[in-house]
Amino acid sequence: MSSPAIATVIKMMESLSEDVQERVVEHLREYLEDLQDELKWNKSFKKTQQQLITSAQSAKREIAEGLAKPMNYENL
């Protein structure tokens, strides 16, 4: 099943030479892979957002109570 947007893109692609079509397809593949990665990241971030907020609140509380110590980046 094809949407009107996809049909429009197909018509546009058909007007191009085969080598240009191949270049466009490669760009589209890369773009779609990046988009899928971004969607996965957003979904993952949304699932862990409350944990991040809780951790940040805990860190702020520890700093306010004087329980936090500076991190020694030299010995990591």
N, CA, C and O atoms as a Maestro MAE file, in Angstrom:
{
 s_m_m2io_version
 :::
 2.0.0
}

f_m_ct {
 s_m_title
 :::
 protein
 m_atom[304] {
  # First column is atom index #
  i_m_mmod_type
  r_m_x_coord
  r_m_y_coord
  r_m_z_coord
  i_m_residue_number
  s_m_chain_name
  s_m_pdb_residue_name
  s_m_pdb_atom_name
  i_m_atomic_number
  :::
  1 25 0.846 -1.163 0.000 1 A "MET " " N  " 7
  2 3 0.000 0.000 0.000 1 A "MET " " CA " 6
  3 2 0.898 1.235 0.000 1 A "MET " " C  " 6
  4 15 1.831 1.347 0.794 1 A "MET " " O  " 8
  5 25 0.598 2.135 -0.890 2 A "SER " " N  " 7
  6 3 1.456 3.291 -1.089 2 A "SER " " CA " 6
  7 2 0.691 4.575 -0.779 2 A "SER " " C  " 6
  8 15 -0.446 4.750 -1.218 2 A "SER " " O  " 8
  9 25 1.315 5.462 -0.029 3 A "SER " " N  " 7
  10 3 0.687 6.747 0.271 3 A "SER " " CA " 6
  11 2 0.918 7.697 -0.897 3 A "SER " " C  " 6
  12 15 1.785 7.444 -1.733 3 A "SER " " O  " 8
  13 25 0.152 8.790 -0.968 4 A "PRO " " N  " 7
  14 3 0.383 9.773 -2.038 4 A "PRO " " CA " 6
  15 2 1.800 10.339 -2.010 4 A "PRO " " C  " 6
  16 15 2.368 10.634 -3.061 4 A "PRO " " O  " 8
  17 25 2.370 10.493 -0.828 5 A "ALA " " N  " 7
  18 3 3.737 11.018 -0.724 5 A "ALA " " CA " 6
  19 2 4.736 10.061 -1.369 5 A "ALA " " C  " 6
  20 15 5.650 10.486 -2.075 5 A "ALA " " O  " 8
  21 25 4.552 8.770 -1.119 6 A "ILE " " N  " 7
  22 3 5.462 7.776 -1.700 6 A "ILE " " CA " 6
  23 2 5.290 7.735 -3.212 6 A "ILE " " C  " 6
  24 15 6.271 7.635 -3.950 6 A "ILE " " O  " 8
  25 25 4.049 7.812 -3.672 7 A "ALA " " N  " 7
  26 3 3.792 7.823 -5.118 7 A "ALA " " CA " 6
  27 2 4.466 9.022 -5.776 7 A "ALA " " C  " 6
  28 15 5.003 8.904 -6.878 7 A "ALA " " O  " 8
  29 25 4.443 10.164 -5.114 8 A "THR " " N  " 7
  30 3 5.094 11.368 -5.640 8 A "THR " " CA " 6
  31 2 6.597 11.167 -5.736 8 A "THR " " C  " 6
  32 15 7.215 11.526 -6.738 8 A "THR " " O  " 8
  33 25 7.184 10.591 -4.692 9 A "VAL " " N  " 7
  34 3 8.628 10.345 -4.699 9 A "VAL " " CA " 6
  35 2 8.993 9.373 -5.821 9 A "VAL " " C  " 6
  36 15 9.994 9.567 -6.511 9 A "VAL " " O  " 8
  37 25 8.190 8.341 -6.002 10 A "ILE " " N  " 7
  38 3 8.460 7.374 -7.070 10 A "ILE " " CA " 6
  39 2 8.429 8.057 -8.434 10 A "ILE " " C  " 6
  40 15 9.302 7.815 -9.268 10 A "ILE " " O  " 8
  41 25 7.433 8.904 -8.666 11 A "LYS " " N  " 7
  42 3 7.367 9.623 -9.945 11 A "LYS " " CA " 6
  43 2 8.590 10.507 -10.140 11 A "LYS " " C  " 6
  44 15 9.147 10.576 -11.236 11 A "LYS " " O  " 8
  45 25 9.001 11.178 -9.076 12 A "MET " " N  " 7
  46 3 10.182 12.028 -9.164 12 A "MET " " CA " 6
  47 2 11.418 11.193 -9.480 12 A "MET " " C  " 6
  48 15 12.246 11.586 -10.301 12 A "MET " " O  " 8
  49 25 11.539 10.040 -8.826 13 A "MET " " N  " 7
  50 3 12.692 9.163 -9.035 13 A "MET " " CA " 6
  51 2 12.728 8.639 -10.470 13 A "MET " " C  " 6
  52 15 13.796 8.533 -11.073 13 A "MET " " O  " 8
  53 25 11.562 8.314 -11.006 14 A "GLU " " N  " 7
  54 3 11.494 7.762 -12.357 14 A "GLU " " CA " 6
  55 2 11.990 8.737 -13.416 14 A "GLU " " C  " 6
  56 15 12.387 8.329 -14.508 14 A "GLU " " O  " 8
  57 25 11.966 10.012 -13.093 15 A "SER " " N  " 7
  58 3 12.420 11.008 -14.068 15 A "SER " " CA " 6
  59 2 13.949 11.142 -14.087 15 A "SER " " C  " 6
  60 15 14.497 11.841 -14.939 15 A "SER " " O  " 8
  61 25 14.627 10.484 -13.165 16 A "LEU " " N  " 7
  62 3 16.079 10.576 -13.061 16 A "LEU " " CA " 6
  63 2 16.752 9.427 -13.805 16 A "LEU " " C  " 6
  64 15 16.149 8.381 -14.043 16 A "LEU " " O  " 8
  65 25 17.993 9.641 -14.161 17 A "SER " " N  " 7
  66 3 18.763 8.559 -14.784 17 A "SER " " CA " 6
  67 2 19.020 7.476 -13.736 17 A "SER " " C  " 6
  68 15 18.917 7.727 -12.535 17 A "SER " " O  " 8
  69 25 19.355 6.267 -14.202 18 A "GLU " " N  " 7
  70 3 19.547 5.139 -13.277 18 A "GLU " " CA " 6
  71 2 20.666 5.385 -12.271 18 A "GLU " " C  " 6
  72 15 20.526 5.050 -11.094 18 A "GLU " " O  " 8
  73 25 21.775 5.968 -12.724 19 A "ASP " " N  " 7
  74 3 22.873 6.198 -11.774 19 A "ASP " " CA " 6
  75 2 22.489 7.240 -10.725 19 A "ASP " " C  " 6
  76 15 22.896 7.134 -9.569 19 A "ASP " " O  " 8
  77 25 21.717 8.234 -11.118 20 A "VAL " " N  " 7
  78 3 21.261 9.222 -10.139 20 A "VAL " " CA " 6
  79 2 20.240 8.580 -9.197 20 A "VAL " " C  " 6
  80 15 20.223 8.871 -8.001 20 A "VAL " " O  " 8
  81 25 19.397 7.711 -9.738 21 A "GLN " " N  " 7
  82 3 18.444 6.986 -8.889 21 A "GLN " " CA " 6
  83 2 19.187 6.187 -7.824 21 A "GLN " " C  " 6
  84 15 18.785 6.174 -6.661 21 A "GLN " " O  " 8
  85 25 20.257 5.528 -8.216 22 A "GLU " " N  " 7
  86 3 21.045 4.736 -7.270 22 A "GLU " " CA " 6
  87 2 21.624 5.620 -6.166 22 A "GLU " " C  " 6
  88 15 21.630 5.241 -4.994 22 A "GLU " " O  " 8
  89 25 22.105 6.787 -6.546 23 A "ARG " " N  " 7
  90 3 22.659 7.717 -5.542 23 A "ARG " " CA " 6
  91 2 21.571 8.174 -4.576 23 A "ARG " " C  " 6
  92 15 21.793 8.240 -3.367 23 A "ARG " " O  " 8
  93 25 20.398 8.487 -5.114 24 A "VAL " " N  " 7
  94 3 19.284 8.925 -4.266 24 A "VAL " " CA " 6
  95 2 18.871 7.801 -3.322 24 A "VAL " " C  " 6
  96 15 18.626 8.033 -2.138 24 A "VAL " " O  " 8
  97 25 18.795 6.583 -3.853 25 A "VAL " " N  " 7
  98 3 18.418 5.437 -3.025 25 A "VAL " " CA " 6
  99 2 19.420 5.248 -1.888 25 A "VAL " " C  " 6
  100 15 19.022 4.974 -0.756 25 A "VAL " " O  " 8
  101 25 20.699 5.391 -2.172 26 A "GLU " " N  " 7
  102 3 21.721 5.247 -1.132 26 A "GLU " " CA " 6
  103 2 21.554 6.317 -0.058 26 A "GLU " " C  " 6
  104 15 21.660 6.031 1.135 26 A "GLU " " O  " 8
  105 25 21.292 7.547 -0.486 27 A "HIS " " N  " 7
  106 3 21.054 8.630 0.489 27 A "HIS " " CA " 6
  107 2 19.807 8.338 1.323 27 A "HIS " " C  " 6
  108 15 19.800 8.555 2.535 27 A "HIS " " O  " 8
  109 25 18.762 7.847 0.674 28 A "LEU " " N  " 7
  110 3 17.532 7.520 1.401 28 A "LEU " " CA " 6
  111 2 17.770 6.400 2.403 28 A "LEU " " C  " 6
  112 15 17.270 6.459 3.527 28 A "LEU " " O  " 8
  113 25 18.523 5.385 2.013 29 A "ARG " " N  " 7
  114 3 18.843 4.287 2.943 29 A "ARG " " CA " 6
  115 2 19.549 4.829 4.182 29 A "ARG " " C  " 6
  116 15 19.177 4.509 5.311 29 A "ARG " " O  " 8
  117 25 20.561 5.645 3.958 30 A "GLU " " N  " 7
  118 3 21.316 6.215 5.081 30 A "GLU " " CA " 6
  119 2 20.411 7.071 5.957 30 A "GLU " " C  " 6
  120 15 20.458 6.984 7.184 30 A "GLU " " O  " 8
  121 25 19.591 7.895 5.322 31 A "TYR " " N  " 7
  122 3 18.681 8.770 6.069 31 A "TYR " " CA " 6
  123 2 17.705 7.942 6.896 31 A "TYR " " C  " 6
  124 15 17.483 8.240 8.069 31 A "TYR " " O  " 8
  125 25 17.115 6.899 6.296 32 A "LEU " " N  " 7
  126 3 16.152 6.065 7.006 32 A "LEU " " CA " 6
  127 2 16.808 5.298 8.147 32 A "LEU " " C  " 6
  128 15 16.199 5.127 9.202 32 A "LEU " " O  " 8
  129 25 18.038 4.835 7.954 33 A "GLU " " N  " 7
  130 3 18.759 4.162 9.041 33 A "GLU " " CA " 6
  131 2 19.001 5.125 10.199 33 A "GLU " " C  " 6
  132 15 18.818 4.761 11.361 33 A "GLU " " O  " 8
  133 25 19.411 6.352 9.883 34 A "ASP " " N  " 7
  134 3 19.624 7.362 10.923 34 A "ASP " " CA " 6
  135 2 18.316 7.673 11.651 34 A "ASP " " C  " 6
  136 15 18.292 7.809 12.874 34 A "ASP " " O  " 8
  137 25 17.246 7.783 10.894 35 A "LEU " " N  " 7
  138 3 15.938 8.077 11.474 35 A "LEU " " CA " 6
  139 2 15.490 6.944 12.396 35 A "LEU " " C  " 6
  140 15 14.966 7.196 13.480 35 A "LEU " " O  " 8
  141 25 15.696 5.700 11.967 36 A "GLN " " N  " 7
  142 3 15.336 4.562 12.813 36 A "GLN " " CA " 6
  143 2 16.171 4.539 14.092 36 A "GLN " " C  " 6
  144 15 15.647 4.250 15.168 36 A "GLN " " O  " 8
  145 25 17.451 4.839 13.983 37 A "ASP " " N  " 7
  146 3 18.304 4.921 15.173 37 A "ASP " " CA " 6
  147 2 17.801 5.994 16.129 37 A "ASP " " C  " 6
  148 15 17.747 5.786 17.341 37 A "ASP " " O  " 8
  149 25 17.437 7.136 15.575 38 A "GLU " " N  " 7
  150 3 16.940 8.233 16.401 38 A "GLU " " CA " 6
  151 2 15.642 7.850 17.098 38 A "GLU " " C  " 6
  152 15 15.451 8.167 18.272 38 A "GLU " " O  " 8
  153 25 14.742 7.167 16.379 39 A "LEU " " N  " 7
  154 3 13.483 6.728 16.980 39 A "LEU " " CA " 6
  155 2 13.732 5.725 18.101 39 A "LEU " " C  " 6
  156 15 13.074 5.780 19.140 39 A "LEU " " O  " 8
  157 25 14.686 4.804 17.896 40 A "LYS " " N  " 7
  158 3 15.037 3.840 18.951 40 A "LYS " " CA " 6
  159 2 15.595 4.564 20.173 40 A "LYS " " C  " 6
  160 15 15.233 4.250 21.307 40 A "LYS " " O  " 8
  161 25 16.484 5.541 19.935 41 A "TRP " " N  " 7
  162 3 17.072 6.307 21.036 41 A "TRP " " CA " 6
  163 2 15.991 7.047 21.811 41 A "TRP " " C  " 6
  164 15 15.986 7.030 23.042 41 A "TRP " " O  " 8
  165 25 15.072 7.697 21.095 42 A "ASN " " N  " 7
  166 3 13.996 8.436 21.756 42 A "ASN " " CA " 6
  167 2 13.125 7.510 22.595 42 A "ASN " " C  " 6
  168 15 12.734 7.858 23.709 42 A "ASN " " O  " 8
  169 25 12.822 6.329 22.060 43 A "LYS " " N  " 7
  170 3 12.010 5.356 22.792 43 A "LYS " " CA " 6
  171 2 12.755 4.889 24.040 43 A "LYS " " C  " 6
  172 15 12.170 4.799 25.120 43 A "LYS " " O  " 8
  173 25 14.036 4.593 23.892 44 A "SER " " N  " 7
  174 3 14.849 4.144 25.018 44 A "SER " " CA " 6
  175 2 14.962 5.240 26.077 44 A "SER " " C  " 6
  176 15 14.831 4.974 27.272 44 A "SER " " O  " 8
  177 25 15.207 6.474 25.628 45 A "PHE " " N  " 7
  178 3 15.332 7.595 26.564 45 A "PHE " " CA " 6
  179 2 14.031 7.809 27.314 45 A "PHE " " C  " 6
  180 15 14.039 8.071 28.517 45 A "PHE " " O  " 8
  181 25 12.918 7.698 26.612 46 A "LYS " " N  " 7
  182 3 11.619 7.901 27.248 46 A "LYS " " CA " 6
  183 2 11.391 6.868 28.348 46 A "LYS " " C  " 6
  184 15 10.818 7.185 29.390 46 A "LYS " " O  " 8
  185 25 11.844 5.616 28.114 47 A "LYS " " N  " 7
  186 3 11.677 4.555 29.106 47 A "LYS " " CA " 6
  187 2 12.511 4.813 30.354 47 A "LYS " " C  " 6
  188 15 12.108 4.436 31.454 47 A "LYS " " O  " 8
  189 25 13.675 5.452 30.198 48 A "THR " " N  " 7
  190 3 14.591 5.634 31.330 48 A "THR " " CA " 6
  191 2 14.569 7.050 31.898 48 A "THR " " C  " 6
  192 15 15.311 7.353 32.832 48 A "THR " " O  " 8
  193 25 13.733 7.909 31.346 49 A "GLN " " N  " 7
  194 3 13.741 9.313 31.764 49 A "GLN " " CA " 6
  195 2 13.465 9.465 33.256 49 A "GLN " " C  " 6
  196 15 14.130 10.260 33.920 49 A "GLN " " O  " 8
  197 25 12.495 8.717 33.801 50 A "GLN " " N  " 7
  198 3 12.193 8.842 35.226 50 A "GLN " " CA " 6
  199 2 13.368 8.388 36.081 50 A "GLN " " C  " 6
  200 15 13.625 8.975 37.132 50 A "GLN " " O  " 8
  201 25 14.088 7.351 35.650 51 A "GLN " " N  " 7
  202 3 15.267 6.901 36.395 51 A "GLN " " CA " 6
  203 2 16.346 7.981 36.386 51 A "GLN " " C  " 6
  204 15 17.020 8.201 37.392 51 A "GLN " " O  " 8
  205 25 16.508 8.651 35.245 52 A "LEU " " N  " 7
  206 3 17.499 9.736 35.159 52 A "LEU " " CA " 6
  207 2 17.125 10.887 36.083 52 A "LEU " " C  " 6
  208 15 17.988 11.466 36.743 52 A "LEU " " O  " 8
  209 25 15.848 11.215 36.129 53 A "ILE " " N  " 7
  210 3 15.380 12.297 37.010 53 A "ILE " " CA " 6
  211 2 15.628 11.922 38.468 53 A "ILE " " C  " 6
  212 15 16.109 12.742 39.251 53 A "ILE " " O  " 8
  213 25 15.303 10.698 38.826 54 A "THR " " N  " 7
  214 3 15.511 10.227 40.205 54 A "THR " " CA " 6
  215 2 16.993 10.271 40.575 54 A "THR " " C  " 6
  216 15 17.346 10.700 41.674 54 A "THR " " O  " 8
  217 25 17.856 9.831 39.666 55 A "SER " " N  " 7
  218 3 19.297 9.860 39.922 55 A "SER " " CA " 6
  219 2 19.809 11.287 40.076 55 A "SER " " C  " 6
  220 15 20.633 11.563 40.948 55 A "SER " " O  " 8
  221 25 19.330 12.182 39.243 56 A "ALA " " N  " 7
  222 3 19.748 13.593 39.329 56 A "ALA " " CA " 6
  223 2 19.296 14.201 40.650 56 A "ALA " " C  " 6
  224 15 20.046 14.945 41.282 56 A "ALA " " O  " 8
  225 25 18.076 13.889 41.068 57 A "GLN " " N  " 7
  226 3 17.580 14.410 42.334 57 A "GLN " " CA " 6
  227 2 18.402 13.871 43.503 57 A "GLN " " C  " 6
  228 15 18.703 14.596 44.451 57 A "GLN " " O  " 8
  229 25 18.754 12.610 43.424 58 A "SER " " N  " 7
  230 3 19.575 11.995 44.466 58 A "SER " " CA " 6
  231 2 20.946 12.656 44.528 58 A "SER " " C  " 6
  232 15 21.450 12.944 45.614 58 A "SER " " O  " 8
  233 25 21.545 12.896 43.377 59 A "ALA " " N  " 7
  234 3 22.858 13.551 43.328 59 A "ALA " " CA " 6
  235 2 22.782 14.958 43.909 59 A "ALA " " C  " 6
  236 15 23.660 15.365 44.670 59 A "ALA " " O  " 8
  237 25 21.737 15.702 43.552 60 A "LYS " " N  " 7
  238 3 21.580 17.061 44.097 60 A "LYS " " CA " 6
  239 2 21.434 17.030 45.616 60 A "LYS " " C  " 6
  240 15 21.994 17.875 46.314 60 A "LYS " " O  " 8
  241 25 20.681 16.054 46.125 61 A "ARG " " N  " 7
  242 3 20.488 15.933 47.562 61 A "ARG " " CA " 6
  243 2 21.820 15.616 48.249 61 A "ARG " " C  " 6
  244 15 22.143 16.202 49.282 61 A "ARG " " O  " 8
  245 25 22.594 14.684 47.670 62 A "GLU " " N  " 7
  246 3 23.890 14.325 48.252 62 A "GLU " " CA " 6
  247 2 24.841 15.520 48.255 62 A "GLU " " C  " 6
  248 15 25.583 15.716 49.218 62 A "GLU " " O  " 8
  249 25 24.825 16.315 47.193 63 A "ILE " " N  " 7
  250 3 25.670 17.514 47.138 63 A "ILE " " CA " 6
  251 2 25.249 18.492 48.225 63 A "ILE " " C  " 6
  252 15 26.094 19.036 48.936 63 A "ILE " " O  " 8
  253 25 23.924 18.720 48.358 64 A "ALA " " N  " 7
  254 3 23.408 19.659 49.361 64 A "ALA " " CA " 6
  255 2 23.738 19.203 50.778 64 A "ALA " " C  " 6
  256 15 23.953 20.035 51.659 64 A "ALA " " O  " 8
  257 25 23.779 17.897 51.004 65 A "GLU " " N  " 7
  258 3 24.078 17.347 52.333 65 A "GLU " " CA " 6
  259 2 25.572 17.201 52.583 65 A "GLU " " C  " 6
  260 15 25.992 16.764 53.654 65 A "GLU " " O  " 8
  261 25 26.377 17.574 51.575 66 A "GLY " " N  " 7
  262 3 27.824 17.491 51.733 66 A "GLY " " CA " 6
  263 2 28.363 16.068 51.630 66 A "GLY " " C  " 6
  264 15 29.482 15.802 52.068 66 A "GLY " " O  " 8
  265 25 27.599 15.168 51.069 67 A "LEU " " N  " 7
  266 3 28.017 13.769 50.966 67 A "LEU " " CA " 6
  267 2 28.756 13.467 49.665 67 A "LEU " " C  " 6
  268 15 29.380 12.413 49.535 67 A "LEU " " O  " 8
  269 25 28.691 14.375 48.714 68 A "ALA " " N  " 7
  270 3 29.329 14.140 47.415 68 A "ALA " " CA " 6
  271 2 30.798 14.532 47.474 68 A "ALA " " C  " 6
  272 15 31.183 15.469 48.173 68 A "ALA " " O  " 8
  273 25 31.599 13.799 46.731 69 A "LYS " " N  " 7
  274 3 33.024 14.092 46.650 69 A "LYS " " CA " 6
  275 2 33.395 14.342 45.188 69 A "LYS " " C  " 6
  276 15 32.821 13.718 44.296 69 A "LYS " " O  " 8
  277 25 34.333 15.233 44.933 70 A "PRO " " N  " 7
  278 3 34.753 15.470 43.544 70 A "PRO " " CA " 6
  279 2 35.310 14.176 42.932 70 A "PRO " " C  " 6
  280 15 35.977 13.392 43.607 70 A "PRO " " O  " 8
  281 25 35.030 13.981 41.683 71 A "MET " " N  " 7
  282 3 35.500 12.775 40.997 71 A "MET " " CA " 6
  283 2 36.954 12.969 40.588 71 A "MET " " C  " 6
  284 15 37.336 14.030 40.096 71 A "MET " " O  " 8
  285 25 37.747 11.944 40.794 72 A "ASN " " N  " 7
  286 3 39.148 11.979 40.409 72 A "ASN " " CA " 6
  287 2 39.280 11.343 39.030 72 A "ASN " " C  " 6
  288 15 39.313 10.119 38.905 72 A "ASN " " O  " 8
  289 25 39.354 12.163 38.016 73 A "TYR " " N  " 7
  290 3 39.403 11.670 36.638 73 A "TYR " " CA " 6
  291 2 40.760 11.073 36.281 73 A "TYR " " C  " 6
  292 15 40.883 10.358 35.286 73 A "TYR " " O  " 8
  293 25 41.755 11.357 37.070 74 A "GLU " " N  " 7
  294 3 43.100 10.839 36.821 74 A "GLU " " CA " 6
  295 2 43.190 9.331 37.048 74 A "GLU " " C  " 6
  296 15 43.979 8.646 36.397 74 A "GLU " " O  " 8
  297 25 42.381 8.819 37.972 75 A "ASN " " N  " 7
  298 3 42.476 7.411 38.352 75 A "ASN " " CA " 6
  299 2 41.332 6.562 37.789 75 A "ASN " " C  " 6
  300 15 40.990 5.532 38.370 75 A "ASN " " O  " 8
  301 25 40.760 6.964 36.713 76 A "LEU " " N  " 7
  302 3 39.670 6.180 36.120 76 A "LEU " " CA " 6
  303 2 40.159 5.081 35.251 76 A "LEU " " C  " 6
  304 15 39.356 4.338 34.685 76 A "LEU " " O  " 8
  :::
 }
 m_bond[303] {
  # First column is bond index #
  i_m_from
  i_m_to
  i_m_order
  :::
  1 1 2 1
  2 2 3 1
  3 3 4 2
  4 3 5 1
  5 5 6 1
  6 6 7 1
  7 7 8 2
  8 7 9 1
  9 9 10 1
  10 10 11 1
  11 11 12 2
  12 11 13 1
  13 13 14 1
  14 14 15 1
  15 15 16 2
  16 15 17 1
  17 17 18 1
  18 18 19 1
  19 19 20 2
  20 19 21 1
  21 21 22 1
  22 22 23 1
  23 23 24 2
  24 23 25 1
  25 25 26 1
  26 26 27 1
  27 27 28 2
  28 27 29 1
  29 29 30 1
  30 30 31 1
  31 31 32 2
  32 31 33 1
  33 33 34 1
  34 34 35 1
  35 35 36 2
  36 35 37 1
  37 37 38 1
  38 38 39 1
  39 39 40 2
  40 39 41 1
  41 41 42 1
  42 42 43 1
  43 43 44 2
  44 43 45 1
  45 45 46 1
  46 46 47 1
  47 47 48 2
  48 47 49 1
  49 49 50 1
  50 50 51 1
  51 51 52 2
  52 51 53 1
  53 53 54 1
  54 54 55 1
  55 55 56 2
  56 55 57 1
  57 57 58 1
  58 58 59 1
  59 59 60 2
  60 59 61 1
  61 61 62 1
  62 62 63 1
  63 63 64 2
  64 63 65 1
  65 65 66 1
  66 66 67 1
  67 67 68 2
  68 67 69 1
  69 69 70 1
  70 70 71 1
  71 71 72 2
  72 71 73 1
  73 73 74 1
  74 74 75 1
  75 75 76 2
  76 75 77 1
  77 77 78 1
  78 78 79 1
  79 79 80 2
  80 79 81 1
  81 81 82 1
  82 82 83 1
  83 83 84 2
  84 83 85 1
  85 85 86 1
  86 86 87 1
  87 87 88 2
  88 87 89 1
  89 89 90 1
  90 90 91 1
  91 91 92 2
  92 91 93 1
  93 93 94 1
  94 94 95 1
  95 95 96 2
  96 95 97 1
  97 97 98 1
  98 98 99 1
  99 99 100 2
  100 99 101 1
  101 101 102 1
  102 102 103 1
  103 103 104 2
  104 103 105 1
  105 105 106 1
  106 106 107 1
  107 107 108 2
  108 107 109 1
  109 109 110 1
  110 110 111 1
  111 111 112 2
  112 111 113 1
  113 113 114 1
  114 114 115 1
  115 115 116 2
  116 115 117 1
  117 117 118 1
  118 118 119 1
  119 119 120 2
  120 119 121 1
  121 121 122 1
  122 122 123 1
  123 123 124 2
  124 123 125 1
  125 125 126 1
  126 126 127 1
  127 127 128 2
  128 127 129 1
  129 129 130 1
  130 130 131 1
  131 131 132 2
  132 131 133 1
  133 133 134 1
  134 134 135 1
  135 135 136 2
  136 135 137 1
  137 137 138 1
  138 138 139 1
  139 139 140 2
  140 139 141 1
  141 141 142 1
  142 142 143 1
  143 143 144 2
  144 143 145 1
  145 145 146 1
  146 146 147 1
  147 147 148 2
  148 147 149 1
  149 149 150 1
  150 150 151 1
  151 151 152 2
  152 151 153 1
  153 153 154 1
  154 154 155 1
  155 155 156 2
  156 155 157 1
  157 157 158 1
  158 158 159 1
  159 159 160 2
  160 159 161 1
  161 161 162 1
  162 162 163 1
  163 163 164 2
  164 163 165 1
  165 165 166 1
  166 166 167 1
  167 167 168 2
  168 167 169 1
  169 169 170 1
  170 170 171 1
  171 171 172 2
  172 171 173 1
  173 173 174 1
  174 174 175 1
  175 175 176 2
  176 175 177 1
  177 177 178 1
  178 178 179 1
  179 179 180 2
  180 179 181 1
  181 181 182 1
  182 182 183 1
  183 183 184 2
  184 183 185 1
  185 185 186 1
  186 186 187 1
  187 187 188 2
  188 187 189 1
  189 189 190 1
  190 190 191 1
  191 191 192 2
  192 191 193 1
  193 193 194 1
  194 194 195 1
  195 195 196 2
  196 195 197 1
  197 197 198 1
  198 198 199 1
  199 199 200 2
  200 199 201 1
  201 201 202 1
  202 202 203 1
  203 203 204 2
  204 203 205 1
  205 205 206 1
  206 206 207 1
  207 207 208 2
  208 207 209 1
  209 209 210 1
  210 210 211 1
  211 211 212 2
  212 211 213 1
  213 213 214 1
  214 214 215 1
  215 215 216 2
  216 215 217 1
  217 217 218 1
  218 218 219 1
  219 219 220 2
  220 219 221 1
  221 221 222 1
  222 222 223 1
  223 223 224 2
  224 223 225 1
  225 225 226 1
  226 226 227 1
  227 227 228 2
  228 227 229 1
  229 229 230 1
  230 230 231 1
  231 231 232 2
  232 231 233 1
  233 233 234 1
  234 234 235 1
  235 235 236 2
  236 235 237 1
  237 237 238 1
  238 238 239 1
  239 239 240 2
  240 239 241 1
  241 241 242 1
  242 242 243 1
  243 243 244 2
  244 243 245 1
  245 245 246 1
  246 246 247 1
  247 247 248 2
  248 247 249 1
  249 249 250 1
  250 250 251 1
  251 251 252 2
  252 251 253 1
  253 253 254 1
  254 254 255 1
  255 255 256 2
  256 255 257 1
  257 257 258 1
  258 258 259 1
  259 259 260 2
  260 259 261 1
  261 261 262 1
  262 262 263 1
  263 263 264 2
  264 263 265 1
  265 265 266 1
  266 266 267 1
  267 267 268 2
  268 267 269 1
  269 269 270 1
  270 270 271 1
  271 271 272 2
  272 271 273 1
  273 273 274 1
  274 274 275 1
  275 275 276 2
  276 275 277 1
  277 277 278 1
  278 278 279 1
  279 279 280 2
  280 279 281 1
  281 281 282 1
  282 282 283 1
  283 283 284 2
  284 283 285 1
  285 285 286 1
  286 286 287 1
  287 287 288 2
  288 287 289 1
  289 289 290 1
  290 290 291 1
  291 291 292 2
  292 291 293 1
  293 293 294 1
  294 294 295 1
  295 295 296 2
  296 295 297 1
  297 297 298 1
  298 298 299 1
  299 299 300 2
  300 299 301 1
  301 301 302 1
  302 302 303 1
  303 303 304 2
  :::
 }
}
